[in-house]
Amino acid sequence: MQLKEKLNFEVSYVLDVLCFIDIMLGNSTKHKEAKEHFKSMLGDTSERYLKKLNRAIPSRESIQNLVLPLIVVDSKFKDFKIEEILEDPKFLITQFKRGSQYKKASPGLKKFLRKDAQKVIYYIRTIIMDLERSKFKTFWLMNQLPIIKHKINEYHTQIEPLQIFKKLNGWIDSHKMIEIKAIYVLTFSECDLLCLMHGHYIISNSINADSIIRSLIDEAFQSQSFKKELKSFNKSIKKNIELMSMFKEVKKEHKKIHSYIENNLLLALTTYFKVQLGVLINPHDYLKSYRRGTYKVSVLFYDYIVYFPKSETQSLPDYILDILDDIKQL
């Protein structure tokens, strides 16, 4: 992520119509009227494919999780019509597998790509073409697009004055970060979280600005690493009885003490910025209860950051060394 002055919120009919298929497959009461109307307009083939989709999509999975990553891997997807994008399922799958994101893909997504992806994409394309013959795109342009545009204006008004990336500048190594190319606001996404796919955020219009800010801060620090700085504190860390006792509670999650300390540091840093930007209150309560109270070391780090903030001229690695020095005082 590069530190840009302005966030790029965008509209995408392609992504929204794919999420509408999830609506048609699920039992959600959201968009009930649109769902029932367009379901009744489907032809026999599309009705049959909709049933097959229900069987092919694993439980607790969705088209948003399984198919959207294959679409947004190519940032030029917005230049094409949906039927053109879905025309060659094999190409979409191969393109995704060649990218860096395939290694990070969940086991469920990898299994889907091996087993059902080609036929699922074929079913979806047929259903969407049927929807468009029933004037779905006209419906979307008249009803959903104004909602998205209104929400994007809201986000700009609430987020831009905070100058998030300007405040983060100097605290993070921007070269290690994933560039946020665009934030796509969708009306048919049922996900309550912000999904990052190949540098694109996929969000529901129901998500508030505070959630976006929190997610951007988390993403900014997620790519940072303090392993080099931690090595010099190896002996003092292992001599600390209280710290080692806390580490025992999270050994399943962190095999090494350095990983645990690094996560506490990142938690303290993200908490500090969330407080600074007004999207988190009661930071001490939040940190003390985080992951059932197993990350209390972060409270010490947070207090250090608050009382001894990093100067503009100090590098982040040097500042981290100063914070880690406080471990000796535990």
C-alpha positions in Angstrom: 0.0 0.0 0.0 1.5 3.4 -1.0 0.6 6.4 1.1 -1.7 8.4 -1.0 -3.3 11.7 -0.1 -6.7 10.5 -1.2 -8.6 7.2 -1.1 -10.1 6.1 -4.4 -13.7 4.9 -3.9 -15.2 3.3 -6.9 -18.4 1.8 -8.3 -18.6 -1.6 -9.9 -21.7 -3.1 -11.5 -19.6 -6.3 -12.3 -18.8 -7.0 -8.6 -22.2 -6.0 -7.4 -24.1 -8.3 -9.7 -21.9 -11.2 -8.7 -22.8 -10.5 -5.1 -26.5 -10.4 -6.1 -26.1 -14.1 -7.0 -25.2 -14.7 -3.4 -28.4 -13.0 -2.4 -30.4 -15.3 -4.7 -28.7 -18.3 -3.2 -29.1 -17.4 0.4 -31.9 -17.1 3.0 -31.2 -13.5 3.8 -34.3 -11.2 4.0 -32.2 -8.3 2.6 -33.3 -7.2 -0.8 -36.2 -9.6 -0.6 -38.3 -7.8 -3.2 -35.5 -7.6 -5.8 -34.6 -11.2 -5.1 -38.1 -12.6 -5.6 -38.7 -10.5 -8.7 -35.6 -11.5 -10.6 -35.8 -15.1 -9.5 -39.3 -15.2 -11.0 -37.9 -13.9 -14.3 -35.2 -16.6 -14.7 -35.6 -19.2 -17.5 -35.6 -22.9 -16.9 -31.9 -23.3 -17.5 -30.9 -20.5 -15.1 -33.3 -22.0 -12.4 -31.6 -25.3 -12.8 -28.1 -23.7 -12.6 -29.1 -21.8 -9.5 -29.9 -25.1 -7.8 -26.6 -26.5 -9.0 -24.8 -23.5 -7.6 -26.3 -24.1 -4.2 -24.8 -27.6 -4.2 -21.4 -26.5 -5.7 -20.7 -23.6 -3.3 -19.4 -25.1 0.0 -21.3 -24.2 3.2 -20.0 -21.0 4.9 -18.5 -19.9 1.5 -19.9 -17.5 -1.0 -19.4 -16.3 -4.6 -17.9 -13.1 -3.1 -15.2 -15.2 -1.4 -14.6 -17.7 -4.2 -15.2 -15.9 -7.5 -14.4 -12.2 -6.9 -10.7 -12.8 -6.2 -10.4 -14.3 -9.7 -12.0 -11.2 -11.2 -10.1 -8.4 -9.4 -6.7 -10.0 -9.9 -6.7 -8.2 -13.2 -7.1 -4.4 -12.4 -8.5 -3.9 -16.0 -11.6 -6.0 -15.2 -13.6 -2.7 -14.9 -13.0 -2.1 -18.6 -15.0 -5.2 -19.7 -18.6 -6.4 -19.6 -19.5 -9.2 -17.1 -20.2 -11.7 -19.9 -16.7 -11.0 -21.4 -15.0 -11.4 -18.0 -16.7 -14.8 -17.3 -16.4 -16.1 -20.9 -13.3 -18.1 -20.3 -13.3 -19.7 -16.8 -10.1 -21.6 -17.4 -8.3 -18.3 -18.2 -9.5 -16.7 -14.9 -8.3 -19.7 -12.9 -4.9 -19.9 -14.6 -4.4 -16.1 -14.2 -5.2 -16.3 -10.5 -2.9 -19.3 -10.0 0.0 -17.4 -11.6 -0.3 -14.5 -9.2 1.3 -14.0 -5.8 -2.1 -14.2 -4.0 -2.5 -17.9 -4.9 0.1 -18.9 -2.3 -1.9 -17.0 0.4 -5.3 -18.4 -0.7 -7.3 -20.4 1.8 -7.4 -24.2 1.5 -11.1 -23.8 0.7 -10.4 -21.5 -2.3 -7.6 -23.8 -3.6 -10.0 -26.8 -3.4 -12.7 -24.8 -5.2 -10.3 -23.9 -8.0 -9.3 -27.6 -8.5 -12.8 -29.0 -8.3 -15.8 -26.8 -9.1 -14.6 -23.3 -10.3 -15.0 -23.8 -14.1 -18.6 -25.1 -13.9 -19.6 -22.5 -11.2 -18.3 -19.6 -13.4 -20.2 -21.1 -16.4 -23.4 -21.3 -14.3 -23.0 -17.7 -13.0 -22.4 -16.3 -16.5 -25.6 -18.0 -17.8 -27.7 -16.7 -14.8 -26.3 -13.1 -15.2 -27.0 -13.0 -18.9 -30.6 -14.1 -18.0 -30.8 -11.4 -15.4 -29.7 -8.8 -17.8 -32.3 -9.9 -20.3 -34.8 -9.2 -17.5 -33.5 -5.6 -17.2 -31.4 -6.2 -14.1 -28.7 -3.7 -15.1 -31.4 -1.0 -15.6 -32.7 -1.8 -12.2 -29.2 -1.5 -10.7 -28.5 1.8 -12.5 -31.8 3.3 -11.3 -31.9 2.0 -7.7 -28.4 0.8 -6.5 -26.1 3.3 -8.2 -27.5 6.4 -6.5 -27.2 4.6 -3.1 -23.5 3.9 -3.8 -22.8 7.4 -5.0 -24.4 8.9 -1.9 -22.3 6.6 0.3 -19.1 7.4 -1.4 -19.8 11.1 -0.8 -20.3 10.3 2.8 -17.0 8.4 3.1 -15.1 11.3 1.4 -16.6 13.8 3.8 -15.9 11.7 6.9 -12.5 10.1 6.0 -10.5 12.6 3.9 -10.2 15.4 6.5 -8.5 12.9 8.9 -5.5 12.7 6.5 -4.9 9.1 7.6 -1.9 8.4 5.3 -0.2 11.7 6.1 -0.3 10.8 9.8 1.0 7.3 9.2 3.9 8.7 7.1 7.2 8.1 9.0 5.7 5.4 11.2 5.7 2.7 8.6 7.8 1.5 5.7 5.5 2.1 2.7 7.6 -0.1 0.4 6.5 -3.2 2.4 2.8 -2.3 2.0 0.2 -3.5 -0.5 -0.9 -0.6 -2.7 -4.6 0.1 -2.2 -5.7 0.6 -5.8 -9.4 1.2 -5.1 -12.2 0.7 -2.6 -15.3 -0.8 -4.3 -18.5 0.1 -2.6 -21.2 -2.6 -3.2 -24.9 -2.7 -2.3 -25.4 -6.5 -2.5 -22.3 -7.6 -0.5 -23.4 -9.4 2.7 -20.0 -9.3 4.3 -19.8 -7.1 7.4 -16.0 -6.9 7.0 -13.7 -5.1 4.6 -12.2 -7.7 2.2 -8.8 -6.9 0.6 -8.3 -8.6 -2.7 -5.2 -7.9 -4.8 -5.0 -4.3 -3.6 -8.7 -3.7 -3.9 -11.0 -3.3 -1.0 -14.5 -4.8 -1.4 -16.9 -3.3 1.0 -20.6 -3.2 1.7 -22.4 0.2 1.7 -23.6 -0.7 5.2 -20.1 -0.4 6.6 -19.4 2.8 8.4 -16.5 5.1 8.0 -15.0 4.2 11.3 -14.7 0.5 10.3 -12.9 1.6 7.1 -10.4 3.7 9.1 -9.7 0.9 11.5 -9.2 -1.6 8.7 -6.8 0.8 6.8 -4.7 1.3 10.0 -4.6 -2.5 10.6 -3.6 -3.1 6.9 -0.9 -0.4 7.1 0.9 -2.1 10.0 0.2 -5.7 9.0 3.1 -5.6 6.5 5.6 -4.3 9.0 8.2 -6.5 10.7 10.3 -6.0 13.8 12.1 -9.3 13.9 15.5 -7.7 13.4 15.0 -5.4 16.4 13.7 -8.2 18.6 16.9 -10.4 18.1 19.0 -8.0 20.2 16.5 -8.5 23.1 16.5 -12.3 23.1 18.1 -12.9 26.5 16.3 -10.2 28.4 12.9 -11.4 27.0 13.5 -15.0 28.1 14.6 -14.0 31.6 11.3 -12.2 32.1 9.1 -14.6 34.2 5.9 -12.6 33.8 6.3 -12.3 30.0 7.1 -16.0 29.6 4.1 -16.9 31.6 1.8 -14.9 29.3 3.5 -16.4 26.3 2.6 -19.9 27.5 -1.1 -19.0 27.1 -0.6 -18.3 23.3 1.9 -21.0 22.3 -0.6 -22.6 20.0 -0.8 -19.3 18.0 2.8 -18.2 18.3 5.6 -20.8 18.2 8.2 -18.3 19.2 8.3 -15.5 21.8 9.5 -13.0 19.2 6.3 -13.5 17.2 4.2 -12.9 20.3 6.1 -9.7 21.2 5.9 -8.5 17.6 2.1 -8.9 17.6 1.8 -7.0 20.9 3.8 -4.2 19.3 1.6 -4.1 16.2 -1.5 -4.1 18.4 -0.2 -1.2 20.5 0.7 0.8 17.4 -2.6 0.2 15.6 -4.5 1.0 18.9 -2.6 4.3 19.2 -3.5 5.5 15.8 -7.2 4.4 16.1 -7.4 6.5 19.3 -5.6 9.4 17.5 -8.2 9.3 14.7 -11.2 9.0 17.0 -12.3 5.5 16.1 -11.5 3.7 19.3 -12.3 4.7 22.9 -11.1 3.1 26.2 -7.9 1.8 24.7 -6.7 0.2 28.0 -9.9 -1.8 28.3 -9.6 -2.9 24.7 -6.0 -4.0 25.1 -6.5 -5.8 28.4 -9.4 -7.8 27.0 -7.9 -8.5 23.6 -7.9 -12.3 22.8 -9.2 -13.1 26.2 -6.6 -11.0 28.0 -3.6 -12.7 26.6 -2.0 -9.6 25.0 -1.5 -7.4 28.1 2.1 -6.7 27.1 0.6 -4.4 24.5 -0.6 -2.1 27.3 3.0 -1.3 28.3 3.9 -0.6 24.7 0.8 1.6 24.2 1.6 3.7 27.2 5.2 4.2 26.0 4.0 5.4 22.6 1.5 7.8 24.3 4.0 9.3 26.7 7.1 9.1 24.6 5.9 9.5 21.0 8.3 9.1 18.1 9.9 12.2 16.9 9.7 13.2 13.2 13.4 12.6 12.7 13.6 9.2 14.4 13.4 6.1 12.3 10.8 3.5 13.1 13.4 0.7 13.8 15.2 3.0 16.3 11.9 3.9 18.0 11.0 0.2 18.2 14.3 -0.5 20.0 13.4 2.2 22.5 10.0 0.6 23.1 11.5 -2.9 23.5 14.0 -1.5 26.1 10.9 -1.1 28.3 10.5 -4.9 28.4 13.3 -5.0 30.9 11.2 -2.9 33.3 8.2 -5.3 33.4 
